[in-house]
Amino acid sequence: MAAQYKRLAVRRGKTRALMALGHTLLIIVYHVLTRKQPYHDWGAAYCDARAKQRGEQRLGRRLDGLV
């Protein structure tokens, strides 16, 4: 959650980042209560790994477009 807050605070500001984090917490609580399963945190590195993967895919599509 801290990684999400830091990422959002840089782009959106502290207040909006707090609101987005609160929204995320509400969604997590909802899913935990409805599914009756414990919360599983993906970790701070998860977002970085996904961003890298999306970047590689985007650059691959751009490269294909040049050919």
N, C-alpha and C positions, 0 to 999 in steps of 0.2 A: 504494500500500500504506500509505503514511503517513496518508492521509486515512481509510482504513478503520480503522486502528489508533486514531486520535484519536476517531473516531465511536464505536467500541466501548468504548474506555477510559472515556469519560464515563458510558456507560450500565451497563457490566458490570464495570468495574474493570480494572486493568492486567494482572493475571495471565490472566484470561479473554480479554482482548483479544489477548494474545500467543498463547494457544492457538488462538484463532480465526484469527489471521494465519498461524500455522504450518499449520493445516488448509488454508487457502486456497493457501498455497505448495505443499503436497503435491498438491493438485488441479491446479494450474497445471503442475507438473512432469510429472504423469501425462499430461495432455493433450498437452503438448509432445512427450513421448517417444512416445506412441502414434500421434499424428497426423503426426509428423515435420514440424511447422510451427513457425515462430518465434512467440514470445510477443508478443501485441499488448495493450498497456496502454490502457485506455479513458480514463485520466486522472482527476484528482481532481474535476473539474467534472461528470463523468458521473453520479455518485451524486446530486449536488445537482439536476441537471436531471431525473433520474428521479423524485426526491422531489417536485419541483414539479409534474411531470406527473401523478403519482399523486394529489396533493392536489387538483389541478384536477378530475380525474375523480371523486374521492370527493365533492367539493362539488357537482359537477354532478348526481350521483345523488341527493344529499340534496335538492337543489333540485327535481328531478323528483318526488321523493317528497312534497314539500309541495304540489304542484299537483294 
